[in-house]
Amino acid sequence: MRPNTYSNYEQKLLFYLILDIVLAFAVIVTGSILFMRWYHEKNRPVLAEIKAPDWYTQDFLNVNPYSRPGTRRTQVNSIVVHYVANPGTSARQNWSYFNNLADQTGPDAVSASSHYIIGIDGEILQGIPLDEVAYANYPRNDDTVSIECCHPDDTGEFSEETMKSLVRLTAWLCGELHLDEKDVIRHYDVIGKNCPKYYVENESEWKEFKKAVKKALK
């Protein structure tokens, strides 16, 4: 009876067979990764070519080192929601704050800005083009769009009008940027800051907002 062992020839044959399988698998995986990268690059939206709808106002900040550096970027991977932390202020007042940062001097100068600001009455201002960096989501300024939302009181809860505009704007951005509601995050999710305050402290309200965005995307 033949012993239950492989000859040297059979062992080599088995080794090369396994090696061929491993190499073939590696080629398939590598090819799939390269194809997905190519497909993603081919279908990536050109940020500079996205046209603003007529239901919000474009009023870009003056180019300056502190709020609109003019730094170009080619992709957006997330949309980040903020609150202004300044109860009762308007979208225009917060826009002016960002724009006036250009006049700073000295070592205590700060940098801050947002692509969009939504007012308590639901008005929307775009202060920075989508293909430029805003100073809102460090260390992810390069690949995120920021939305600052005004609020009437210290709770940080958005008015009904603000929330309607936020859902509409977020859903529109998702469509233009090839994103979905899973790519919509809070400032809290970037660096752990309590922002937007009400929607960090009330997780269920944040989930309801994301459900509304998902519904608007259909």
N, C-alpha and C positions, 0 to 999 in steps of 0.2 A: 504494500500500500504506500502511495506517495506521501511523504511528510507534508503537513500543511504549512509550507513555507514557499516563498518566491525565489526564483533563481535571480542571479545578478541581472540577467537580460530583462526579466519581467519587472524587477524593481526599477530599472532605468526607464523602461517603457511606461510604467505607472507614474514615475516622477515627471517625465516629459508631458504625459497626458494631463496631469494636474497643473503643471506649469502653463500649458496651452490654455486651459480653462481659466486660470487666474488672469493671464494676460488678456484673453478675450474679454473677460469681465471688466478689467481695467480700461480697455479700449472703449467699451460700450459706455461705461460711467463717464469717462473723460469726454467722449464725444457728446454725450447728453448734456453735460455741464457747459461745454463750449457752445452747443446749439442754443441752450437756454439763454446764455449770455448774449449771443448774437441776436436772438429773437427779441430779448429785452431791450438791447441797444437800438435795434431797428424800429421798434414800436414805442420807444420813449418819446413822450410829447416834447416838442420844442417850446420851452417856456416863453421865449420872446415872441412867439407867434400866437399865443393864447389871447383871444379878444375878450375884453371886458364886456359884460352884459350892460344893458341900459338901466338896470335897477340898482346899481351902486355908482358912487362917484370916485373917479380917479383924481387925486390931488397929491402929486408926489412931493415928498420933502425935498428941500434943497440938498444937493450933494455936499456932505461934510464928514469929518472923521468920527463924529460922535453919534450920529443917528442914521445917516445914509452914506455908507462908505463907497457905494458904487461897485462893490465886489460882485463879479458875475459868478453864476453857478448854472449847472446844466440839468440838475435833477432834484426832485422833491420826493422824499420817502414817507413823510408824516405831516399831518396838520396839527398844530398845537394851540389849544384854547387857554386863554388867560382871563383874569379879571383885572381892572385897572387899579384896584385897592385905593380908590379915591372917590368915595361915595358922592353921588349927585352931580358929578362932572359930565360934560357932554363929549361926544366924539370929537367935535372941533376943538374943544379945550385941550384934550389929550393930544390931538394932532399938533397943536401949537406948542405944547410942551416939548414934544419930540423935535419939532423943527427948530425951536429956540435953543436947543442944546448946542447948535453950531456956534453960538456966541460965547461959549465957555472959554475960560483961560485958567491957567494954574494947575497945580498938581492934583486938585480934588475933582477934576472933570470926570463926568460919568458918561457911559455909553448906553443908550436905550432906544428902542424903536419897535415897530410892528408893521407887518405888511398891511393888516386891516385893523380898523377900529369900528366897533358897532355901538351906536348910541342907545340911550334908554328908550328913545322913541322908535328904534329899529333902523335908523339911517346908517349907511355903511360908507366909510371912507377908506380908500386904498392909498396908503402913503408911500409904499415902496413896490416897485415892479416885481413880478414873480421870479424873474431871472436874476434878481439881486438879493444879497444877504441882508437880513435885518438883525438888529442886536436884541434878541428876545429869548432865544432858546439855547444859550451856551451850555454845553459844548457842541450842540447840534444846529448851530446857525446855518451851516452850509447845506443842509438837506431837509429843512423844514419850512413850512409856511406858518406864520404866527397870526393869531386873531385875538385882539384885546377887546374885552366886552365891558361896557359901562354898567353900573348898577346903582339903584337908588339909595341903598343904606348899607350899614356895616355888615350885614349878614353875607353880602356878596351874591345874593340870589338875583338872577337876571329877570328883568321884566318880561311879560309875555311877548311884547313887541321885539325885544332884544333876542329872545329865544327863537322866535319865528325867523328872524333874519339870520341868526346863527345857523339854524338847520338848513335854510335855503342856501346860504353861502357855502357851508361845509359840503353839502351834497353836490353843488355845482363844481367846487374845487376837486372833489373826488372824481367826478366824471371827466374833467379836463386833464387831471394829472394821473389818470388810470389807477386810482386808489379806491379803497372802500372804507366802511365804518371802522374796521379793525385798525386802520392806519390813523385814526383820529385819537389823539391823546391829550392829556392835561400837562401843564407846566410841571405839575407834581410828578408826573411819570418820567420826566426828563432828569430833574435834579432833586426831587423830594420836597420842593417848596410848596407851602399851603396855598396853591393857586391852580385853578380858580377856587377860592376859599369854600364857597357853599357846595361846590360839586366835588370837593375832596372830603368834606365833612359829612356829605350826604351821598354816599355811593350809589344809592338806588336812583337818585335824580340824574346822575351822570349816565347810568345805564339806560334810563328812559330817553335821554337825549340821543344816545347812540342808536337806540331802536328807531327813533324818529328819522335820523339820518339814513339808516338802512331802508326805511320805508320810502323816503324821498328819492332814493336811488333807483327804485323799481320803475 
